[in-house]
Amino acid sequence: MDDDHDDDDDHDDHDDHDDHDDHEPGAPGARVPSVMVSFDIDGTMEFGDPAGPVTIDLVRTAKGLGYVVGCASDRPLSSQRRLWSEAAVDMDFIGGKHDLHVQRDLWTCQRMVHIGDTDVDRHYALLAGFEFVHVDELPPVGTSGWIF
């Protein structure tokens, strides 16, 4: 559930950002992706609570396309890290929905998309300048103009 918070989390207001040289914005030789996609968890991802329609394979597809791929959820960072680790996906960022603007400023992307299932997702995505796509309205893969 998105509002479920663990006491074991390091509840700071900063997003977790990998420090791998190939991911770090501005690092020598860093890739310059054209698309950033952020996924909510609960109600969005297949492993969320409740489960959503977005599969791990779709997230892996985004990674394979060279997109900046992250997670913006209401879950504590420790819970997000554990879920993505269990899914064996190396996320470029993990953080709160309210911090999407931080990721926007860290990366140079032509297009930024947040995929989620609530009005809260929509609010923070639009506030940060992201496109918002509701999980119930995901375009089919291959749709003209869609990122997949």
Secondary structure as the mmCIF struct_conf table of DSSP 4:
data_model
#
loop_
_struct_conf.conf_type_id
_struct_conf.id
_struct_conf.beg_label_comp_id
_struct_conf.beg_label_asym_id
_struct_conf.beg_label_seq_id
_struct_conf.end_label_comp_id
_struct_conf.end_label_asym_id
_struct_conf.end_label_seq_id
TURN_TY1_P TURN_TY1_P1 ASP A 2 ASP A 3
TURN_TY1_P TURN_TY1_P2 ASP A 7 ASP A 8
BEND BEND1 ASP A 9 ASP A 9
BEND BEND2 ASP A 13 HIS A 14
STRN STRN1 ASP A 16 HIS A 17
TURN_TY1_P TURN_TY1_P3 ASP A 21 HIS A 23
BEND BEND3 GLU A 24 GLU A 24
TURN_TY1_P TURN_TY1_P4 PRO A 25 GLY A 26
BEND BEND4 ALA A 27 ALA A 27
TURN_TY1_P TURN_TY1_P5 PRO A 28 GLY A 29
BEND BEND5 SER A 34 SER A 34
STRN STRN2 VAL A 35 PHE A 39
TURN_TY1_P TURN_TY1_P6 ASP A 42 THR A 44
STRN STRN3 MET A 45 MET A 45
TURN_TY1_P TURN_TY1_P7 GLU A 46 PHE A 47
BEND BEND6 GLY A 48 PRO A 50
BEND BEND7 PRO A 53 PRO A 53
STRN STRN4 VAL A 54 VAL A 54
HELX_RH_AL_P HELX_RH_AL_P1 ILE A 56 GLY A 64
TURN_TY1_P TURN_TY1_P8 LEU A 65 GLY A 66
STRN STRN5 VAL A 68 ALA A 72
BEND BEND8 ASP A 74 ARG A 75
HELX_RH_AL_P HELX_RH_AL_P2 LEU A 77 GLU A 86
TURN_TY1_P TURN_TY1_P9 ALA A 87 ALA A 88
BEND BEND9 ASP A 92 ASP A 92
STRN STRN6 PHE A 93 GLY A 95
HELX_RH_3T_P HELX_RH_3T_P1 LYS A 97 ASP A 99
HELX_RH_AL_P HELX_RH_AL_P3 LEU A 100 LEU A 106
BEND BEND10 TRP A 107 TRP A 107
BEND BEND11 GLN A 110 GLN A 110
STRN STRN7 ARG A 111 GLY A 116
BEND BEND12 ASP A 117 THR A 118
HELX_RH_AL_P HELX_RH_AL_P4 ASP A 119 LEU A 127
TURN_TY1_P TURN_TY1_P10 ALA A 128 GLY A 129
STRN STRN8 GLU A 131 HIS A 134
HELX_RH_3T_P HELX_RH_3T_P2 VAL A 135 GLU A 137
HELX_LH_PP_P HELX_LH_PP_P1 LEU A 138 PRO A 140
TURN_TY1_P TURN_TY1_P11 VAL A 141 GLY A 142
TURN_TY1_P TURN_TY1_P12 SER A 144 GLY A 145
BEND BEND13 TRP A 146 TRP A 146
#
